[in-house]
Amino acid sequence: MLRPSIGIDWDDVTAPFNSIAIRMANEKYHPEKPYRLEEITSWANEGRTSVIKEFYNDPELYSRQIPTEETKRGIRRLMQIADVFFITAVSPHFMGVRAEQIMTQFPELPPENIILGSAKDRVHFDIVLDDAIHNILDSKAEYPVLMRKPWNAKMTGLLSVNTMAEFVSLVRQIMKASTSKPEKITAPAVLALVGPSGSGKREITEALCGSKGGNTTENIRAEQLFVRPVNYCTEPERHGHRYVSEEAFDRMDFFEKTAYAGVRYGTRKEDIRELLDQGKFAVIPVDMCGAIAMKRSFPTHIIYVARDKEKLIADIIESDYDTEEKTLRILSIDAEKRNRKICDHVIHNDTITGDFVSGAEELRKLIMPESEK
């Protein structure tokens, strides 16, 4: 993929939309408990914050829509390596306003690269970035990417990013994976394990780092080569993670954080840097969004963990997840398998029996010649 075509949404992806409507509602109604963006937990927005829909046809909302400088820098970086289009669903009444917005903020963009309309599935791009789940699921793009927002936080398995800077890194990874050969894995480095739920990322981590992930940042043996950094999450008793409350999570300084099935996860930069400074492999089971974030900050190899679909489903069914989470994880299997093409290496993890985890052995062989093991 030498120069991909990229379709980027405008509202809540390039420029704020619902957050402006939230502010306008608070300014007008002064509710005792101010409306918050995090309360919009579905695309339909049928809860308390549905009051903001009255502002969707207010010209003032559109006049306030200005992309951040960071977002504009990211899109201009993309313009250097890709053919960028804005594809945006907007009311016919505001189509002229929207086109003018885009041309004002990105005067270098050819006007023909602005596509106005809601039938986004009729247009084909190599890569698409959108915040609406239905647009991602219906997309004809080879790589549909979800911009994480509160209203899509429970969706799992899709390629996703939290910021435009992360999206730029993901695009670069897609381009690199399609044109370059895998690099040799040497320490120190991050080993970012990605793959569908049930593929055994946790079991591989435990097999490499010690029983139950015992060799973490806080408990490192000198001879230990593979170590798992401490990872924090907002759900109590989540295996292999340290629980913190939502409030504490918001206060902590994470360099990488993501959400999966409604649970938030975060990793601190200093915990990983400490391991790399000791010449270790930092082993981290993570989604693609987290893996790309790792790659932006550290020497990182993204390892896709492959497993037969029947075994993936069986593992999910036998897990202690609730019914909703099991359903989401099963539905995400095919979407996550698409990520395989943009990873640096692929290992197979078909056998998990007692202390033997085939994926861990395959990863060891990939890293270390026989004479070094």
Summary of the structure (lengths in Angstrom):
residues: 373
radius of gyration: 21.7
end to end distance: 37.3
largest distance: 71.5
contacts: 1171
relative contact order: 0.12
helix: 44%
strand: 19%
